[in-house]
Amino acid sequence: MRRFRPGDAIVLRERWRGRVFHARPATLVEDEPGQTIVFVPAGARCGVPIGEDGQELRLPNRLWRLEVRERGTNGILSFAWPGTPHAVLRWSADPAVWYVNLQLPLARTAIGFDTTDHALDAIVEPDGSWRWKDEDELEQAVERGLFTAEDAAAFRAEGERAVARIVDREPPFDRDWSGWRPDPSWPAPSLPEGWERV
């Protein structure tokens, strides 16, 4: 499948057992053999999972339908690497933190990239301190059979490796990304027709 070019509108999708669970329109920043960078703008209209009670789901533990809703008050710059089961996100908030999202490695599609979220995340502060996020969701996911206890242990180990890479300032974390802005000539991305089909 082709590589994308800077400025291309793409879709980042979370899939679960053959169905789209979440979809975010994004702009491709970099698509190189060793690294992929995408930008999700503030206020992007995303496909989100809605349960039968009308509430947005955090876990794919019951039936859902997809509904397009505006999400996020801050833009998100997202970094991923081939074969690496996590991505690292940076919000355009102040102070900006690094957010480790445990997930399957990105799989290229005709419209962007697909992954599966692993529930657990980690937040790394500017001073290098860090903490887990959504441990309760991972626990629920294990209890409900979405993941095994062995999966959860592997997710934690991967999260610790990701945090060490950030704290040790390995590339691309060896540079200051706080001043990064998308090229103003890039069009705002949106969900294309058929985004919900696998």
Buried (B, 14 or more C-beta within 10 A) or exposed (E): EEEBEEBBBBBBBBBBEEBBBBBBBBBBBBBEEEBBBBBBBEEBBBBBBBEEEEEEBBBBBEEBEBEBEEBBEBBBBBBBBEEBBBBBBBBBEEEBBBBBBBBBBBEBBEBBBBBBBBBBBBBBEEEEEBEBBBBEBBBBBBEEEBBEEEBBEBBBEBBBEBBEBBBEEEEBBEEEBEEBEBEEEBEEBEBBEEBBEE
